[in-house]
Amino acid sequence: MSETKVLVEKLNYSIQEAAQASDLSVSKLYKLSCERKIPIQKIGSRVLIPRREFEDWLRTFRVEAEK
């Protein structure tokens, strides 16, 4: 029997996953989350970062190349 694997797009990142996705350090993301400078959701003691909102937040720092 063959197994079918379904890839599910994550809705939220953990701090560690957001660090990997953005090349920011885990400590920097914890600091930003404590300062409420990045979008977060707290569920119990877990800190989750909504993926789409995080990606939108990162885009605000985009610098256009000079022509």
N, CA and C atoms as a LAMMPS dump frame, in Angstrom:
ITEM: TIMESTEP
0
ITEM: NUMBER OF ATOMS
201
ITEM: BOX BOUNDS ff ff ff
-5.0000000000000000e+02 5.0000000000000000e+02
-5.0000000000000000e+02 5.0000000000000000e+02
-5.0000000000000000e+02 5.0000000000000000e+02
ITEM: ATOMS id mol type element x y z
1 1 1 N 0.827 -1.18 0
2 1 2 C 0 0 0
3 1 3 C 0.874 1.247 0
4 2 1 N 0.532 2.206 -0.812
5 2 2 C 1.324 3.433 -0.831
6 2 3 C 0.686 4.469 0.091
7 3 1 N 1.565 5.227 0.735
8 3 2 C 1.111 6.275 1.64
9 3 3 C 1.073 7.598 0.902
10 4 1 N 0 8.326 1.069
11 4 2 C -0.101 9.647 0.467
12 4 3 C 0.131 10.678 1.55
13 5 1 N 1.097 11.572 1.311
14 5 2 C 1.37 12.629 2.27
15 5 3 C 0.803 13.929 1.736
16 6 1 N 0.114 14.621 2.594
17 6 2 C -0.483 15.897 2.231
18 6 3 C 0.304 16.992 2.935
19 7 1 N 0.782 17.942 2.153
20 7 2 C 1.481 19.073 2.74
21 7 3 C 0.464 20.148 3.094
22 8 1 N 0.502 20.584 4.334
23 8 2 C -0.427 21.597 4.809
24 8 3 C 0.359 22.874 5.052
25 9 1 N -0.129 23.965 4.495
26 9 2 C 0.509 25.252 4.69
27 9 3 C 0.246 25.707 6.121
28 10 1 N 1.316 26.054 6.834
29 10 2 C 1.175 26.482 8.224
30 10 3 C 0.505 27.846 8.298
31 11 1 N -0.369 28.013 9.256
32 11 2 C -1.009 29.3 9.491
33 11 3 C -0.166 30.162 10.421
34 12 1 N 0.567 29.509 11.314
35 12 2 C 1.379 30.207 12.306
36 12 3 C 2.773 29.618 12.371
37 13 1 N 3.723 30.463 12.739
38 13 2 C 5.089 30.024 13.005
39 13 3 C 5.334 30.038 14.505
40 14 1 N 6.171 29.138 14.953
41 14 2 C 6.748 29.294 16.284
42 14 3 C 7.851 30.347 16.141
43 15 1 N 8.399 30.801 17.246
44 15 2 C 9.497 31.759 17.181
45 15 3 C 10.669 31.157 16.393
46 16 1 N 10.964 29.898 16.643
47 16 2 C 12.086 29.238 15.959
48 16 3 C 11.841 29.144 14.46
49 17 1 N 10.623 28.811 14.066
50 17 2 C 10.294 28.713 12.64
51 17 3 C 10.355 30.083 11.967
52 18 1 N 9.877 31.112 12.66
53 18 2 C 9.928 32.471 12.108
54 18 3 C 11.378 32.915 11.951
55 19 1 N 12.231 32.523 12.883
56 19 2 C 13.658 32.859 12.792
57 19 3 C 14.276 32.208 11.557
58 20 1 N 13.954 30.957 11.318
59 20 2 C 14.482 30.261 10.144
60 20 3 C 13.957 30.894 8.86
61 21 1 N 12.688 31.246 8.833
62 21 2 C 12.068 31.791 7.627
63 21 3 C 12.575 33.188 7.302
64 22 1 N 12.987 33.943 8.314
65 22 2 C 13.325 35.353 8.104
66 22 3 C 14.807 35.673 8.23
67 23 1 N 15.599 34.737 8.701
68 23 2 C 17.021 34.982 8.983
69 23 3 C 17.232 35.971 10.121
70 24 1 N 16.221 36.167 10.963
71 24 2 C 16.382 36.934 12.194
72 24 3 C 16.702 35.945 13.307
73 25 1 N 17.373 36.398 14.346
74 25 2 C 17.718 35.489 15.434
75 25 3 C 16.509 35.227 16.318
76 26 1 N 16.54 34.1 16.99
77 26 2 C 15.474 33.74 17.914
78 26 3 C 15.371 34.792 19.013
79 27 1 N 16.523 35.235 19.551
80 27 2 C 16.493 36.222 20.629
81 27 3 C 15.908 37.549 20.154
82 28 1 N 16.201 37.954 18.919
83 28 2 C 15.646 39.196 18.375
84 28 3 C 14.12 39.081 18.257
85 29 1 N 13.644 37.93 17.786
86 29 2 C 12.196 37.743 17.654
87 29 3 C 11.505 37.701 19.014
88 30 1 N 12.142 37.083 20.031
89 30 2 C 11.562 37.107 21.37
90 30 3 C 11.488 38.536 21.887
91 31 1 N 12.539 39.313 21.653
92 31 2 C 12.558 40.708 22.094
93 31 3 C 11.445 41.494 21.4
94 32 1 N 11.33 41.353 20.086
95 32 2 C 10.284 42.054 19.331
96 32 3 C 8.887 41.634 19.786
97 33 1 N 8.721 40.353 20.116
98 33 2 C 7.411 39.89 20.568
99 33 3 C 7.076 40.463 21.948
100 34 1 N 8.05 40.552 22.837
101 34 2 C 7.819 41.14 24.162
102 34 3 C 7.474 42.616 24.055
103 35 1 N 8.071 43.294 23.077
104 35 2 C 7.809 44.721 22.854
105 35 3 C 6.554 44.946 22.012
106 36 1 N 5.916 43.85 21.584
107 36 2 C 4.717 43.894 20.734
108 36 3 C 4.973 44.627 19.414
109 37 1 N 6.173 44.428 18.875
110 37 2 C 6.529 45.064 17.604
111 37 3 C 6.314 44.145 16.414
112 38 1 N 6.042 42.877 16.691
113 38 2 C 5.68 41.945 15.627
114 38 3 C 4.314 41.358 15.998
115 39 1 N 3.558 40.933 15.001
116 39 2 C 2.253 40.338 15.299
117 39 3 C 2.433 38.986 15.978
118 40 1 N 1.794 38.812 17.12
119 40 2 C 1.881 37.527 17.826
120 40 3 C 0.5 37.11 18.309
121 41 1 N 0.389 35.831 18.606
122 41 2 C -0.789 35.266 19.268
123 41 3 C -0.256 34.438 20.424
124 42 1 N -0.817 34.616 21.593
125 42 2 C -0.428 33.794 22.74
126 42 3 C -1.551 32.814 23.013
127 43 1 N -1.2 31.56 23.039
128 43 2 C -2.149 30.508 23.391
129 43 3 C -1.523 29.778 24.571
130 44 1 N -2.039 30.062 25.746
131 44 2 C -1.394 29.549 26.95
132 44 3 C -0.028 30.199 27.056
133 45 1 N 0.995 29.387 27.188
134 45 2 C 2.358 29.928 27.271
135 45 3 C 3.04 29.968 25.895
136 46 1 N 2.373 29.449 24.878
137 46 2 C 2.957 29.426 23.525
138 46 3 C 2.813 30.771 22.839
139 47 1 N 3.888 31.181 22.202
140 47 2 C 3.871 32.398 21.386
141 47 3 C 3.882 31.954 19.932
142 48 1 N 2.851 32.322 19.203
143 48 2 C 2.758 31.989 17.784
144 48 3 C 2.742 33.273 16.975
145 49 1 N 3.327 33.199 15.804
146 49 2 C 3.385 34.353 14.914
147 49 3 C 2.577 34.01 13.665
148 50 1 N 1.473 34.729 13.426
149 50 2 C 0.676 34.464 12.223
150 50 3 C 1.542 34.672 10.969
151 51 1 N 1.649 33.638 10.164
152 51 2 C 2.568 33.638 9.022
153 51 3 C 2.331 34.809 8.078
154 52 1 N 1.109 35.011 7.63
155 52 2 C 0.845 36.072 6.644
156 52 3 C 1.107 37.457 7.224
157 53 1 N 0.691 37.682 8.467
158 53 2 C 0.935 38.985 9.094
159 53 3 C 2.428 39.231 9.28
160 54 1 N 3.173 38.178 9.614
161 54 2 C 4.625 38.289 9.769
162 54 3 C 5.275 38.627 8.432
163 55 1 N 4.844 37.956 7.378
164 55 2 C 5.387 38.246 6.045
165 55 3 C 5.066 39.688 5.637
166 56 1 N 3.862 40.152 5.939
167 56 2 C 3.501 41.551 5.646
168 56 3 C 4.379 42.506 6.451
169 57 1 N 4.61 42.195 7.719
170 57 2 C 5.461 43.022 8.574
171 57 3 C 6.878 43.101 7.994
172 58 1 N 7.404 41.969 7.557
173 58 2 C 8.749 41.958 6.971
174 58 3 C 8.822 42.828 5.713
175 59 1 N 7.764 42.826 4.913
176 59 2 C 7.752 43.618 3.681
177 59 3 C 7.849 45.121 3.949
178 60 1 N 7.443 45.557 5.13
179 60 2 C 7.51 46.982 5.445
180 60 3 C 8.956 47.48 5.515
181 61 1 N 9.91 46.573 5.592
182 61 2 C 11.319 46.948 5.676
183 61 3 C 12.033 46.835 4.337
184 62 1 N 11.304 46.502 3.295
185 62 2 C 11.899 46.331 1.976
186 62 3 C 12.449 47.664 1.47
187 63 1 N 13.636 47.611 0.942
188 63 2 C 14.274 48.789 0.361
189 63 3 C 14.403 48.556 -1.128
190 64 1 N 13.867 49.472 -1.904
191 64 2 C 13.924 49.337 -3.348
192 64 3 C 15.338 49.657 -3.847
193 65 1 N 15.758 48.945 -4.861
194 65 2 C 17.072 49.172 -5.458
195 65 3 C 17.052 50.499 -6.239
196 66 1 N 18.194 51.159 -6.222
197 66 2 C 18.304 52.392 -6.99
198 66 3 C 18.386 52.064 -8.461
199 67 1 N 17.83 52.967 -9.293
200 67 2 C 17.844 52.744 -10.734
201 67 3 C 18.901 53.576 -11.394
